Amino acid sequence: MTDTTTPKGPPKGMGPLAKREMRFAYLLLLPTFLIVLSVVLFPLLANVWISFKPVTLGDLRAPNILINERLMGDLEVVGDEADIRYRARNSSRQGAIADIVMTDDLPGTLRILTIDDRCSLNDLSLHCDLGDYEPGQREDIVLRVAATQGFLDAPANIKDTKPVFTFVPENVLTNGDFTLDNFRRVFAASDFWPVLWASLYYTIAGTLGALVMGLFAAQLMNITFAGRSFLRGLFLSPYVAPVIAVALAWVLLLDPGPGGTLNALLIQMGVIEGPISFLGQRKADINVFGLFTFEFPIALTVVIIFEIWRYFPLAMLFILARMQSLSSDIYEAAEIDGATPLQQFRFISLPQLVGIMAVLFLLRFIWTFNKFDDIFLLTGGAAGTRTLTVNVYEQAFAVSNLGAGAAVAVVVFIVLLFFAVIFFKFSPEDET
């Protein structure tokens, strides 16, 4: 009799042991996940949260009650009357304060005649329920007192005991007020699109320039010659030098004044007639063979050249490491077949360097787009060199509008996220 039952195939899915191992692995990785989420996601989410809040730099300091206590009047004989005046004020112009309670200990040598309707007196302890204060609200709490013989014999200073306040301050960062005004202000600004264009031009040109220079330098450093080790160290100097030192050197080098080295050389060589403010001149009209004229961004291009000069050593290190890992057999075979050095570079080296150069392009694009210190030290964002990161600083700290600064930072994140998605979708890989 033939067995017609369907033979059983391999088990599908995970078995009980595999599931236990997976749960154990996730449990071991849980601390790492939490650390990464707290370090990476928390600041990002906090920035997005602030971008929808009407918050300024002053709002980071919680509202408080400012108090000035004074004795108004002269107490010279027994029975003379005066006022103890508490002048209270909400320190914040935007945040309210709720459930304000003031307590104070009064001098025992003064006779209390009248107190504020919101206050109560327990022996010498004053207790006042002041309610809620609107932003910037101020008021006086007045007590009428009379002098006694004990006060005249030993006058007491009412400021010896300070009033104590308990209250619930409104925190603009955690309340339920949200707004799109920050993004409206950012996109409605007349300089937003020029700043975005300057950011993209600076990032793309600086990234590509650093990669090309790094590729040429790596190709040179891959050749054996006398003094190669010294030259490698010399090529790394722009990258390892402190940015404030090299930026100051460039500012002095490009200074249009009498101390500017580059201007002095160009004038003596007859290249230019007068000094050029390389870091202060926004643009110049360039005429090409009398056919057409275009505006050339001088300061922005100089900042890009500084970016290329400072960061090409990093690209050189990565590319040189990849070059040295390539097998020499294929180059020897190509040389036997009559391939020129240029053909070897084009058809052998370059295809195998595409992967590492793509990764470098992604990293350098992100780092350059987020770059702030180079531009700020060289030009301060003037003369057309203002990028989105400089705009974040100006909005958040120069104008004290943290919400608008966070909104610009969110725009930066969206641009970089869009670029990263496109990059990972179309990025090439090394040929193996």
C-alpha positions in Angstrom: 0.0 0.0 0.0 1.5 3.3 -1.1 1.9 6.1 1.5 0.2 9.2 0.1 0.9 11.5 3.1 2.8 14.6 2.2 6.4 14.5 3.5 7.2 17.0 6.1 9.6 19.7 5.1 12.1 21.6 7.3 10.6 23.4 10.3 9.5 26.9 9.6 10.1 29.8 11.9 12.1 29.8 15.1 11.9 27.1 17.7 11.6 27.6 21.4 15.4 27.5 22.0 16.0 30.1 19.2 13.3 32.4 20.7 14.8 32.2 24.1 18.2 33.0 22.7 16.8 36.0 20.8 15.1 37.3 23.9 18.3 36.9 25.9 20.3 38.7 23.2 17.8 41.6 23.2 18.0 41.7 27.0 21.8 42.0 26.8 21.6 44.8 24.2 18.9 46.7 26.1 21.4 49.0 28.0 23.1 49.8 24.7 19.8 50.6 23.0 18.8 52.9 25.9 22.2 54.7 25.8 22.0 55.3 22.1 18.4 56.4 22.3 19.1 58.9 25.1 22.3 60.2 23.4 20.9 60.4 19.8 17.1 60.7 20.0 16.5 62.8 23.1 18.4 65.9 21.9 16.8 65.5 18.4 13.2 65.2 19.9 13.9 68.1 22.3 15.0 70.3 19.4 11.8 69.4 17.4 9.7 70.1 20.5 11.3 73.5 21.0 10.8 74.4 17.3 7.0 74.4 17.9 7.2 76.5 21.1 7.1 80.3 21.4 10.3 80.3 23.6 13.0 82.8 23.8 16.4 82.7 25.5 15.0 84.4 28.6 12.3 81.7 29.0 15.0 79.2 30.0 15.0 80.9 33.4 11.9 79.9 35.3 9.6 82.8 36.4 10.3 84.0 40.0 8.9 86.4 42.5 11.0 89.5 43.1 10.3 91.2 46.4 11.3 94.5 48.0 10.4 94.9 51.7 10.5 98.4 53.2 9.3 100.3 56.3 7.5 103.4 55.0 7.3 106.1 57.7 9.1 107.4 60.8 8.6 105.7 64.2 10.0 108.2 66.8 7.6 108.0 69.6 5.3 105.3 71.0 2.2 105.1 68.9 3.7 106.5 65.7 2.3 104.6 62.7 4.0 103.4 59.5 3.5 100.9 56.7 5.4 97.7 56.1 5.3 97.4 52.3 6.1 94.3 50.3 6.5 95.2 46.6 6.2 91.9 44.7 6.7 91.4 41.0 6.6 88.5 38.5 10.1 88.4 37.0 8.9 87.0 33.7 7.3 89.0 31.0 5.8 86.0 29.3 5.3 83.2 31.9 2.5 83.3 34.5 2.9 82.1 38.2 0.1 80.3 40.0 -0.8 79.6 43.6 1.6 82.2 45.2 1.9 82.0 49.0 4.1 84.4 51.0 5.2 83.8 54.6 7.3 86.1 56.8 8.1 86.7 60.5 7.4 90.1 61.8 9.3 92.0 64.6 7.7 91.4 68.0 8.3 95.0 69.0 5.8 96.4 66.5 2.1 96.4 67.0 0.1 95.2 64.0 -2.8 97.5 63.2 -4.2 96.3 59.9 -3.1 93.7 57.3 -3.9 92.9 53.7 -7.3 91.1 53.1 -5.4 88.1 51.6 -3.2 87.7 54.6 -3.6 86.2 58.0 -1.5 86.6 61.2 -0.7 83.8 63.6 1.2 85.4 66.5 4.1 87.0 64.6 3.9 84.8 61.5 2.4 86.4 58.4 0.7 84.1 55.8 -0.6 85.6 52.5 -2.4 83.8 49.7 -1.7 86.0 46.7 -3.3 83.9 44.0 -1.9 84.0 40.5 0.3 86.6 38.8 0.2 87.3 35.1 3.4 87.9 33.2 5.1 91.1 34.5 2.4 91.7 37.2 3.4 93.7 40.2 1.6 94.8 43.4 2.1 96.0 46.9 1.1 94.1 50.1 0.7 96.7 52.9 0.6 96.2 56.7 -0.1 99.1 59.1 2.0 99.0 62.2 2.6 101.2 65.3 5.7 101.7 67.4 6.0 100.3 70.9 8.5 101.3 73.6 10.4 98.0 73.0 10.9 99.0 69.3 12.1 102.5 70.3 14.6 101.0 72.8 15.9 98.4 70.3 14.8 99.3 66.8 14.4 96.1 64.7 15.2 95.9 61.0 12.3 94.3 59.2 14.7 93.0 56.5 16.3 90.7 59.0 13.8 88.1 58.1 13.2 87.6 54.4 9.8 86.7 53.0 9.5 83.1 51.7 7.4 82.4 48.6 6.0 79.1 47.3 4.4 79.0 43.9 3.9 77.0 40.7 5.7 78.7 37.8 4.5 78.3 34.2 7.2 76.6 32.1 6.8 77.6 28.4 8.9 74.5 27.5 6.4 72.1 29.0 3.1 73.8 28.7 0.5 73.0 26.0 1.2 76.1 23.9 2.4 75.2 20.4 2.8 77.4 17.4 3.9 77.3 13.7 5.1 80.9 13.9 8.7 79.8 14.2 8.6 78.0 10.8 6.6 80.8 9.3 9.2 83.3 10.4 12.0 81.2 9.0 10.5 80.6 5.6 9.1 84.1 5.3 12.4 85.7 5.9 13.8 87.5 2.9 17.2 85.9 3.3 16.1 82.3 3.8 16.6 81.1 0.2 19.9 82.9 -0.3 21.1 81.3 2.9 19.9 77.9 1.8 21.7 78.4 -1.6 24.9 79.4 0.2 24.7 76.4 2.4 24.3 74.0 -0.5 27.0 75.7 -2.6 29.4 75.7 0.4 28.6 72.1 1.3 28.7 70.5 -2.2 31.7 72.5 -3.4 33.7 72.0 -0.2 32.9 68.3 -0.1 33.7 67.6 -3.7 36.9 69.7 -3.5 38.1 67.9 -0.4 37.5 64.5 -2.0 39.3 65.4 -5.3 42.2 66.9 -3.4 42.3 63.9 -1.1 42.3 61.6 -4.1 45.2 63.4 -5.7 47.2 63.5 -2.5 46.5 59.8 -1.8 47.7 58.9 -5.3 50.9 60.8 -4.7 51.4 59.3 -1.2 50.9 55.8 -2.6 54.2 56.2 -4.6 57.5 55.3 -3.0 60.0 58.2 -2.9 62.4 59.8 -0.6 60.8 61.9 2.1 57.4 60.4 1.7 56.8 60.0 5.5 57.7 63.6 6.1 55.4 64.7 3.4 52.5 62.6 4.8 52.9 64.3 8.1 53.0 67.7 6.5 49.8 67.0 4.6 48.1 66.2 7.8 48.9 69.5 9.5 45.9 71.5 8.2 43.5 68.8 9.7 45.3 68.4 13.1 46.0 72.1 13.7 43.6 74.0 16.0 40.9 75.6 13.9 41.1 79.0 15.7 44.8 79.2 15.0 44.5 78.4 11.2 41.5 80.6 10.8 43.4 83.5 12.4 46.3 82.8 10.1 44.0 82.9 7.0 42.4 86.2 8.2 45.8 87.8 8.5 47.0 86.3 5.2 43.9 87.7 3.4 43.7 91.0 5.2 43.1 93.9 2.7 45.2 96.2 4.9 48.9 96.8 4.7 49.6 93.6 6.6 47.8 91.4 4.2 50.4 89.1 2.7 48.4 87.8 -0.3 47.2 91.3 -1.4 50.8 92.6 -1.1 52.1 89.8 -3.4 49.4 90.2 -6.0 49.9 94.0 -6.2 53.7 93.6 -6.5 53.2 91.0 -9.3 50.8 93.4 -11.1 47.9 90.9 -10.9 45.6 93.4 -9.2 45.7 97.2 -9.0 44.4 97.5 -5.4 43.8 95.3 -2.4 40.8 92.9 -2.4 38.8 92.1 0.7 38.7 88.4 0.2 36.7 87.8 3.3 34.6 91.0 3.2 33.6 91.4 -0.4 30.4 89.6 -1.3 30.8 89.2 -5.1 32.5 90.5 -8.1 31.4 90.7 -11.8 33.4 88.4 -14.0 33.4 88.9 -17.7 34.1 85.9 -19.9 35.7 86.9 -23.3 33.3 89.8 -23.5 30.4 87.3 -24.2 28.6 87.3 -20.8 29.1 88.4 -17.3 28.3 86.6 -14.1 28.5 87.4 -10.4 31.3 85.5 -8.6 30.9 85.0 -4.8 34.3 86.0 -3.5 34.0 85.6 0.3 32.0 82.3 0.0 34.5 80.9 -2.5 37.4 81.7 -0.2 35.6 80.0 2.7 35.2 77.0 0.5 38.9 77.0 -0.4 39.6 77.0 3.3 37.3 74.1 3.8 39.0 72.1 1.1 42.5 72.9 2.4 41.6 72.0 6.0 39.7 68.7 5.4 41.3 67.1 2.4 43.8 65.2 4.6 40.9 63.2 6.1 39.9 62.0 2.6 43.5 61.3 1.8 43.9 59.0 4.8 40.8 56.9 3.9 41.6 56.7 0.2 45.2 55.9 0.8 44.3 53.1 3.2 42.0 51.6 0.5 44.7 52.0 -2.2 47.2 50.1 -0.1 44.8 47.2 0.4 44.5 46.7 -3.4 46.4 43.7 -4.9 49.5 44.7 -6.9 49.1 41.6 -9.2 46.3 43.2 -11.3 48.5 46.4 -11.8 51.4 44.2 -12.9 49.2 42.4 -15.4 47.8 45.6 -16.7 51.3 47.0 -17.1 52.3 43.9 -19.1 49.3 44.4 -21.4 50.5 47.9 -22.1 48.1 49.9 -19.9 49.3 53.5 -19.2 49.3 54.8 -15.6 46.2 56.9 -16.4 44.4 53.9 -17.8 45.3 51.9 -14.7 43.9 54.6 -12.5 40.7 54.9 -14.5 39.9 51.3 -15.1 41.5 49.6 -12.0 41.9 52.0 -9.1 38.9 54.3 -9.5 36.2 51.5 -9.7 37.6 50.0 -6.5 37.7 53.4 -4.7 34.1 54.3 -5.5 32.7 52.7 -2.4 35.0 54.4 0.1 34.7 57.8 -1.7 30.9 57.4 -1.6 31.1 56.9 2.2 33.5 59.9 2.5 31.1 62.0 0.4 28.2 61.2 2.8 30.3 61.9 5.9 31.9 65.1 4.6 28.5 66.4 3.3 26.9 66.0 6.7 29.9 67.5 8.5 30.2 70.4 6.1 26.5 71.2 6.1 26.6 71.3 9.9 29.9 73.3 9.9 29.8 76.5 12.0 33.1 77.3 13.5 35.1 77.7 10.2 32.6 80.2 8.8 32.1 82.1 12.0 35.8 82.5 12.7 36.6 83.6 9.1 33.7 86.0 8.3 31.1 85.8 11.1 28.6 84.9 8.4 29.0 88.3 6.6 29.5 89.0 2.9 27.2 86.2 1.7 28.8 83.4 3.8 25.8 83.0 6.1 24.7 79.4 6.1 21.9 77.7 7.9 24.0 76.7 10.9 25.1 80.3 11.3 21.4 81.2 11.1 20.7 78.8 13.9 23.2 80.6 16.1 21.9 84.1 15.2 18.3 83.2 15.7 18.8 81.4 19.0 21.5 83.6 20.6 21.9 86.9 18.8 18.1 87.5 18.5 17.4 85.3 21.6 14.6 83.4 19.8 15.3 79.8 20.7 12.1 78.6 18.9 13.2 80.1 15.6 16.7 78.7 16.0 15.3 75.3 16.7 13.1 75.6 13.6 16.1 76.3 11.4 17.9 73.3 13.0 14.9 71.1 12.1 15.2 72.4 8.5 18.9 71.4 8.5 17.9 67.9 9.8 15.3 67.5 7.1 17.7 68.5 4.3 20.3 66.1 5.6 17.8 63.3 6.1 16.6 63.8 2.5 20.2 63.7 1.2 21.0 60.5 3.3 17.9 58.7 1.9 18.9 59.6 -1.7 22.5 58.6 -1.0 21.7 55.2 0.4 19.3 54.5 -2.4 21.7 55.3 -5.2 25.1 54.9 -3.6 27.6 52.8 -5.6 29.7 50.0 -4.1 33.3 48.9 -4.5 34.0 46.5 -7.3 35.6 43.4 -5.9 
